[in-house]
Amino acid sequence: MSSGIRCARSWNLRPGWVETPVGVGGHPEPRHERKDLAVSRTACSTTNCMKEARTRGQCNSCYVRWHTRQTGYRRFESRYVDAGPVREHVQQLRDSAMSNPAIAAAAGVALSTVRSLLAGRGGARDTGPSKRVFGTVAASLLAVAVPERGAVVAATADGCQVDATGTRRRLRSLVAAGYRQVELADRLGWPKDTVSRVVAGRAAKVTARHHRDVEALFLKLQLVPGESVRARERARRNGWALPLQWDEGTIDDPGARPVACRARCRAA
């Protein structure tokens, strides 16, 4: 490779400049062509200033002068707000089973914004969770209403991960009602190992499709006793609740507890 071509390729283009092809014989032709500032960039809004706009429609120099005057007159209003209330609201959304991508999509903000708000940016320059956020971002996140847990799962795409608490409780309840795990796997069309992992508590997340499959099966079989005595005995040893001991409105809530079992429930 000739020195002319190597030199032509090693130059760094500045913003607003375009590269022209290398000429015949390896000698670079005039490589850069300045674009019209009014066409390629947004000019500073200050009168008679043709510099590129950076902050609030002004170039750096004009913005610093404007900021100094507004601060001196006590008229400056920051576009940032405290991140604390926003973080608490986002945590409530997460507690209702909404994932970070779902929250970002509902608010119309970047996923990295939600992650930085909760846990910081990570890496060597991480300074922890965001202390301030843009007012527009805060308004968008606060506008997302906290939904009911079941409504979140119902609106989640099939392949997205959701909390496995409700799925695990439903499967265990069906085992307590007398259904073997092998039979449940056949009815669901799942691999037997998948049912075993969920029932044993080794799966913290399941897909939304699997959650809905188990929910439909639970509604179908909760009033129909199974035939396996060994399944009932295993559930009794592990303290798994029967289907009717769970309230449908709270079975997906990790903090919910089943209703105390009565003697006639155990006899069933």
C-alpha positions as CSV (number, residue, x, y, z in Angstrom):
1,M,0.0,0.0,0.0
2,S,1.4,3.4,-1.0
3,S,2.1,6.1,1.5
4,G,-0.4,8.3,-0.2
5,I,-3.3,5.8,0.2
6,R,-2.3,5.0,3.8
7,C,-2.2,8.7,4.7
8,A,-5.5,9.3,3.0
9,R,-7.2,6.6,5.0
10,S,-5.6,7.6,8.3
11,W,-7.0,11.1,8.4
12,N,-9.9,11.6,10.8
13,L,-12.9,13.3,9.4
14,R,-14.3,16.2,11.4
15,P,-18.0,16.6,12.0
16,G,-19.6,18.3,9.0
17,W,-17.0,17.2,6.5
18,V,-17.3,14.5,3.8
19,E,-14.5,12.3,2.3
20,T,-13.7,12.3,-1.4
21,P,-12.2,9.3,-3.2
22,V,-8.5,8.8,-3.6
23,G,-7.2,9.9,-7.0
24,V,-5.4,8.0,-9.7
25,G,-1.9,6.7,-8.8
26,G,-2.6,6.6,-5.1
27,H,-2.4,10.3,-4.6
28,P,-5.2,11.7,-2.5
29,E,-7.5,14.3,-4.2
30,P,-8.8,17.2,-2.1
31,R,-10.4,15.1,0.6
32,H,-12.7,17.3,2.5
33,E,-15.6,19.5,1.5
34,R,-17.2,21.9,4.0
35,K,-21.0,21.6,4.2
36,D,-23.1,24.6,4.6
37,L,-23.7,25.1,8.4
38,A,-27.3,26.2,7.8
39,V,-28.0,22.9,6.0
40,S,-26.0,20.3,7.9
41,R,-26.3,21.7,11.5
42,T,-28.5,23.8,13.7
43,A,-27.0,27.2,14.2
44,C,-27.0,29.0,17.5
45,S,-30.2,30.9,18.2
46,T,-28.3,34.0,19.4
47,T,-28.4,36.8,16.9
48,N,-25.4,37.0,14.6
49,C,-23.9,33.8,16.1
50,M,-23.2,31.1,13.5
51,K,-21.7,28.6,15.8
52,E,-23.2,25.2,16.2
53,A,-26.0,24.9,18.8
54,R,-25.2,22.7,21.7
55,T,-27.4,23.4,24.7
56,R,-30.9,24.8,24.7
57,G,-30.4,26.0,21.1
58,Q,-27.3,27.9,21.9
59,C,-23.6,27.4,21.4
60,N,-21.4,26.8,24.4
61,S,-20.2,30.4,24.8
62,C,-23.7,31.9,24.4
63,Y,-25.2,29.4,26.8
64,V,-22.6,30.1,29.5
65,R,-23.4,33.9,29.2
66,W,-27.1,33.3,29.3
67,H,-26.9,30.9,32.2
68,T,-24.8,33.3,34.2
69,R,-27.3,36.1,33.7
70,Q,-30.3,33.9,34.5
71,T,-28.6,32.7,37.7
72,G,-27.7,36.2,38.8
73,Y,-31.4,37.3,38.2
74,R,-32.6,34.1,40.0
75,R,-34.6,33.2,37.0
76,F,-32.8,30.0,36.0
77,E,-34.9,26.9,36.0
78,S,-33.1,23.6,35.7
79,R,-34.4,21.0,33.3
80,Y,-33.4,18.3,35.8
81,V,-35.5,17.1,38.8
82,D,-34.8,14.8,41.8
83,A,-34.7,11.2,40.8
84,G,-35.9,9.8,44.1
85,P,-39.7,9.9,43.5
86,V,-39.2,8.7,40.0
87,R,-37.1,5.8,41.2
88,E,-39.7,4.8,43.8
89,H,-42.4,4.8,41.1
90,V,-40.3,2.6,38.8
91,Q,-39.7,0.2,41.7
92,Q,-43.5,0.0,42.2
93,L,-43.8,-0.9,38.5
94,R,-41.2,-3.6,38.9
95,D,-43.0,-4.9,42.0
96,S,-46.1,-5.3,39.9
97,A,-44.2,-7.7,37.6
98,M,-43.3,-5.2,34.9
99,S,-39.8,-5.7,33.5
100,N,-37.3,-2.9,32.7
101,P,-37.9,-3.2,28.9
102,A,-41.7,-3.0,29.4
103,I,-41.4,0.1,31.6
104,A,-39.1,1.8,29.1
105,A,-41.5,0.9,26.2
106,A,-44.6,2.2,28.1
107,A,-42.8,5.5,29.0
108,G,-41.2,6.0,25.7
109,V,-37.7,6.3,27.1
110,A,-34.5,4.4,26.5
111,L,-33.9,1.1,28.4
112,S,-30.5,2.5,29.6
113,T,-32.4,5.3,31.2
114,V,-34.4,2.9,33.4
115,R,-31.3,0.9,34.2
116,S,-29.3,3.9,35.2
117,L,-32.1,5.2,37.4
118,L,-32.2,1.9,39.3
119,A,-28.7,0.7,39.4
120,G,-26.4,3.2,37.7
121,R,-24.5,2.9,34.5
122,G,-21.9,0.3,35.6
123,G,-18.3,0.2,34.6
124,A,-15.3,2.1,35.9
125,R,-17.1,5.4,35.8
126,D,-20.2,4.2,37.7
127,T,-21.4,6.7,40.3
128,G,-24.4,4.7,41.4
129,P,-28.1,5.3,40.6
130,S,-29.0,8.5,38.9
131,K,-29.5,11.4,41.3
132,R,-31.3,13.7,38.8
133,V,-33.2,13.0,35.6
134,F,-34.7,15.2,32.9
135,G,-38.0,16.6,33.8
136,T,-39.5,15.3,30.6
137,V,-38.2,11.8,31.3
138,A,-39.5,12.0,34.9
139,A,-43.0,13.0,33.6
140,S,-43.0,10.1,31.1
141,L,-42.1,7.5,33.8
142,L,-44.5,8.9,36.4
143,A,-47.3,8.8,33.8
144,V,-47.0,5.0,33.6
145,A,-49.8,3.7,35.9
146,V,-49.0,0.8,38.2
147,P,-51.1,-2.2,36.8
148,E,-52.4,-5.2,38.5
149,R,-50.0,-8.2,38.4
150,G,-52.2,-10.4,36.3
151,A,-52.8,-7.6,33.7
152,V,-49.0,-7.3,33.2
153,V,-48.6,-10.9,32.4
154,A,-51.6,-11.0,30.1
155,A,-50.2,-8.2,28.0
156,T,-46.6,-9.6,27.9
157,A,-45.3,-11.2,24.7
158,D,-45.1,-15.0,24.7
159,G,-41.3,-15.2,24.8
160,C,-40.7,-12.6,27.5
161,Q,-39.7,-13.7,31.0
162,V,-42.0,-13.2,33.9
163,D,-41.8,-14.2,37.6
164,A,-42.4,-17.9,38.1
165,T,-44.1,-17.5,41.5
166,G,-47.7,-18.0,40.2
167,T,-46.7,-20.8,37.8
168,R,-44.9,-22.7,40.6
169,R,-47.8,-22.3,43.0
170,R,-50.4,-23.5,40.5
171,L,-48.3,-26.6,39.5
172,R,-47.7,-27.5,43.2
173,S,-51.4,-27.1,43.9
174,L,-52.3,-29.5,41.1
175,V,-49.8,-32.0,42.5
176,A,-51.5,-31.6,45.9
177,A,-54.8,-32.3,44.2
178,G,-53.5,-35.6,43.0
179,Y,-51.8,-35.0,39.6
180,R,-48.4,-36.4,38.9
181,Q,-45.7,-34.1,37.3
182,V,-45.5,-36.5,34.3
183,E,-49.2,-36.1,33.7
184,L,-49.0,-32.3,34.0
185,A,-46.1,-32.2,31.6
186,D,-48.1,-34.3,29.0
187,R,-51.1,-32.0,29.4
188,L,-49.0,-28.9,28.9
189,G,-46.9,-30.3,26.2
190,W,-43.7,-29.4,28.1
191,P,-40.6,-31.5,28.6
192,K,-40.8,-33.3,32.0
193,D,-37.6,-31.6,33.2
194,T,-39.1,-28.2,32.7
195,V,-42.1,-29.0,35.0
196,S,-39.7,-30.5,37.5
197,R,-37.5,-27.4,37.6
198,V,-40.5,-25.1,38.1
199,V,-42.1,-27.3,40.8
200,A,-38.8,-27.7,42.7
201,G,-38.3,-24.0,42.7
202,R,-35.2,-24.0,40.6
203,A,-36.7,-21.7,38.0
204,A,-37.0,-18.0,39.0
205,K,-38.5,-17.0,35.7
206,V,-40.7,-18.6,33.1
207,T,-41.9,-17.4,29.7
208,A,-45.3,-15.6,29.5
209,R,-46.6,-18.3,27.3
210,H,-45.7,-21.0,29.8
211,H,-47.4,-18.9,32.6
212,R,-50.6,-18.6,30.5
213,D,-50.5,-22.4,29.7
214,V,-50.3,-23.3,33.4
215,E,-53.0,-20.7,34.3
216,A,-55.4,-22.3,31.8
217,L,-54.7,-25.8,33.0
218,F,-55.1,-24.7,36.6
219,L,-58.5,-23.2,35.9
220,K,-59.5,-26.4,34.2
221,L,-58.4,-28.9,36.9
222,Q,-58.6,-27.0,40.1
223,L,-62.1,-28.6,40.9
224,V,-61.2,-32.0,39.4
225,P,-59.3,-34.2,41.9
226,G,-56.4,-36.3,40.5
227,E,-55.9,-40.0,41.1
228,S,-52.3,-40.1,42.4
229,V,-52.0,-40.8,46.1
230,R,-48.2,-40.5,46.0
231,A,-48.6,-37.0,44.5
232,R,-50.9,-36.0,47.3
233,E,-48.5,-37.4,49.9
234,R,-45.5,-35.6,48.5
235,A,-47.4,-32.3,48.5
236,R,-48.5,-32.9,52.1
237,R,-44.9,-33.5,53.2
238,N,-43.7,-30.3,51.5
239,G,-46.6,-28.2,52.8
240,W,-48.0,-27.3,49.3
241,A,-51.4,-25.7,49.3
242,L,-54.5,-27.1,47.5
243,P,-55.9,-25.2,44.5
244,L,-58.8,-23.7,46.5
245,Q,-56.5,-22.4,49.2
246,W,-55.2,-19.8,46.8
247,D,-57.0,-16.6,45.9
248,E,-56.9,-16.0,42.1
249,G,-56.3,-12.3,42.7
250,T,-53.1,-12.8,44.8
251,I,-51.7,-16.2,43.7
252,D,-49.1,-14.4,41.6
253,D,-48.1,-12.1,44.4
254,P,-44.9,-13.4,46.1
255,G,-46.0,-11.9,49.4
256,A,-49.4,-13.7,49.4
257,R,-50.1,-16.7,51.6
258,P,-52.6,-19.5,51.1
259,V,-55.7,-19.9,53.3
260,A,-55.3,-22.3,56.2
261,C,-56.4,-25.8,55.2
262,R,-59.4,-27.4,56.9
263,A,-59.9,-31.0,57.7
264,R,-62.3,-31.6,54.9
265,C,-59.8,-30.1,52.5
266,R,-57.2,-32.7,53.6
267,A,-59.7,-35.5,53.2
268,A,-60.4,-34.4,49.6
